Amino acid sequence: MDSLYRRWAEIRKPSKSDYSGVDSDGYYFVDDQEFARPVFVSHPRRLGYYKQGIPARLANLAREYCVEDLVFEPSAQVVDVGAHSGEFGLWLEQFEVSYLGIEPDPVAHSALARNLPNSSLELVALGAKAGHARFSLATSTGDSSLEVGAGKSITVQVKTLDEVVARVFPEGTIAVLKIEAEGFEPEVLQGGAKTLARTELVTVDAGEERSGQSTAPACVNYLLSCGFQLRRVFLRRGIFLFSSELFTGSLEQPSGPESLPHYT
């Protein structure tokens, strides 16, 4: 039944109440009085995230990434790996930070470029080393991945996190590094040793997206080995927030045994 629903959701036309308009390239957008401008989505199916309004969607995303109560200086540099349509960047706009969005899905990247036209954006996948790879497209669910499945796939350029960040942010600390690589978070981290050495906070989605397996053990252990401290966990999605010695702000410690699982 779930498979049938997903196929129906892929092809159904959204109702007029679901969106505010469509641009000349067919990208749907939503608009409301509480937000300064329209927000584009990569696929009509994703309009459902905005039923409670744009601010509610962005605030919910910030909660999931465990940063909802943080305040950033305008001088802050933020790196968003797996930016999709740029919702994390839209939430950060209130702080006027310098934002780098990295997204290899060309359709999602076009939505990203519409939402954050004045930011640094990269149409590239990240890995442990540079090269090229096959990339599976699952734009509507935000699950496009280097793990090639049975659906449509394309060839994408792969770079390391260090290579991309060094070009865009050649100096200074990285306030936040957000990673959502659909199961390839360990490879992103392996290609980012120099970036991690100057990063204050890392928030990483390590859910069960790599052949149904979580990447949490690999990500948690790697970041701990790099000197990071686990500070918060959003267990529903498997998102982990880490801080380094460079972070001088305040973060509450995770509370309760379920908030701080042990990984081996």
N, C-alpha and C positions, 0 to 999 in steps of 0.2 A: 504493500500500500504506500509506503514511504517513497519507493522508487517511482511509482505511478504519479504521486503528487509532485515530486521533483520535476518529472518530465513535463507535467501540465504547467507548473510554475514557470518553466523555461520559455514556453511558447505563448502563454496567455498574454493578452494585452492588459495593461493596468487600467483601472477605472480613472475617470477624470479627477476623482477625489484624492487619488494617490500622489499626484504630482502637480506642479505649477506650470510646466511647459516643456517643450522639446526644441533643441537647437537644430540648425540646418544639417548637422551630421547625425542626427538621431539620438543625441544624448539627452536623457531625461534630467530634469532638475526640480528641486523643491525650494520653496521660498516661504518665509513667514515673517511676521512683524517683529519678532524678537531677535532676529539675526540680520546682520548688516547687508547681506547679499545672497544670491542663490547658491545652492550647493548641488553640484552635478553628481550623478551616480554612474557606475560603470555598466549597470544592467538594470532593467526595470524591476527585477526581482528584489533588488536592494532598497527599493523605495519603502518597503515595509519597516525599515529601521527608523524611519522619520515620522511615524504615526503620532508620536507625542511632541513633535517639533524638533527643529535643528539643535537648539541648546541642550535639550534632554538627551539626544543621541550622542553628542560630543561629550557631555558630562559623564554619561554612562561608560563611554570608551575610556575616559581618563580614570574612572574608578577601577575598571578592569585591569588597566596597566599600573594601578597602585600609585598614581601620581596626582590624584584629584585635589589634594590639599597643598601641593607645592606651589611656590611662587618663583618665577625666573626673572632674572635681570635682562634688560634689552640687549646686553652684550653677550648673552648666552648663545652657545652653538649647540644645535640639536640635530642628531642623525636618525632618520627614520628608515629602517631596512624593511622592505615589504610594506611600502606606504599605501598601496592600493589607490584609492581615490583621494587620499590626503586628509582624512578626518582627524588624525592625530595632529597634523600640522594646522588644521583649522582651529582646533582647541587651543593650540599654542599661540595663535595670532594675538590673543589678548595681552601677551607679554612682549610682543614685537621682537621675538628672538630671531636669530639667523637659522634658517631651516634647510636641511638637505634631505630630499625625499628620493628614495631608490626603489624603483618598481620595474620588473622585467616584463610584466603582462602589458602588451601594447594598448589594449583597449582600456584597461585600468589606468595606465599611464596617461592616456588622453584625457580621462576624467580628472586625474591629478593635475595636469597642466591647466585645465579650465578652472579648477578650484584655487590653485596657488601659482598663478602665472608669474609672480615676481620672486619666486623662490628658486633655489638651485635644485634641479631635478635631473635624475639619471635613469635612462632606459637601459638597464643592465641587471643581470643576476649576479649574486655574490657567492663565492665559494672559497675553498682552501687555497686554490691556485687559479691563475688566469687561463682562459681558453674559450672554447665553445661547447655547448651542450644542448641536448633536446629538452624541451620545456613543455609540460602539459598545461593546457588551458582549461581553467574552470572559473571563469571570471565572475559568474553570477553568485557563486558562493564564496568568493575570495580565496579559493583553494588552489589556484594555479601554482605549479610546483616543478622542481627539477626531478621529482619522482615521476617518471613517464608511465602513464596508464594507458587505458584502451581508447581514450578519447582523442580529440585533436591535439596535435603538438607542433611546435615550431622550433627552429634553432635560434638560440640566443647567445649573446656574448656574455662571458663570465669574467668578472674581475674580482680582486680581493678588496675587502673592506679598507685595508690600509691604503691601497692605491687610490680609491675614489675619495676617501676622506682627506688624504694628504693634498690632493689637488684643489679641493673646495675649501677646506679649513686647514691650511698649511701650518698654523701655529695656534697656541692657546688650548685651553681645556675644552672638552666636550661635556656639556652639562648633562645631557641624557642621550643614551644610545638605546633606541627601541628596535627590537628584532622580532619579526614575524615572518619566517622563511618557509612555512609550511613543511616542517620536518627536516630542514637543512640548516637549522640554527647552529649545530656544532661546527659545520664547515665555515659558516660566516665568522664564528668566533676564532677558528683556527687561522683564518686569513686576516685577522685584525689585532695582532699582538701589540703593534705600535699604537693603534687607536685606543685599545683598552688601557694602555699605560698612562693615557692622559684623559681618561673618562671618569666622571664623578659617579654617575648612576647608570645602571644597565637594567632595562626591563625587557624580559624575553618571554615570548609565548612558546612554551615547550610541550604543547598538548600532543595528543595521540594522532599525529598526522604523518608519520613515517611508517607506512605499511601497518597502520593501526597501533604503532608503538610510540610511547612518549619519548621525547629527547631530553626530558628533565635530568635523568642521571648524568648524561654526558655534559649538559650545559652547566648544571649546578657544580659538578666536580671540577670542570675546567675553570669556571670563574672563581671558585674557592682557591684553586691552585694559583691563580693570578693575584691573590690577595684581596679579593672582593668579599664582602660580608652579606649574607642573605638577610634582608630586612623585612620584606612583606611577601605574601603569597595570595593570589586569587585562585583558589583551588578549582573553581568551577571550570575554568579554561586552562588551568595549568600555567599561569603567568607568575613569574618570579621577579622581584625587584631586589637588586643588589646595589651596594654602595662601596666606593673605594675610599682610601685614606684622603683623597683629594676633596671629598664631600665634607663641607663644614656646616651644613644645615642640620635641621632636626627631623628625625624620623622615629616614630614609635616602633618598638620592637614587636614582632609577631607574637600573638598571645594564644595559648592553648596548644595542645599536642597536634590537633588537626591542621593548624595554621602553619606548622613548621615540620613537615614530614622528613624522615631520614631516607636518603638515597644512597645506595651502594653500587 
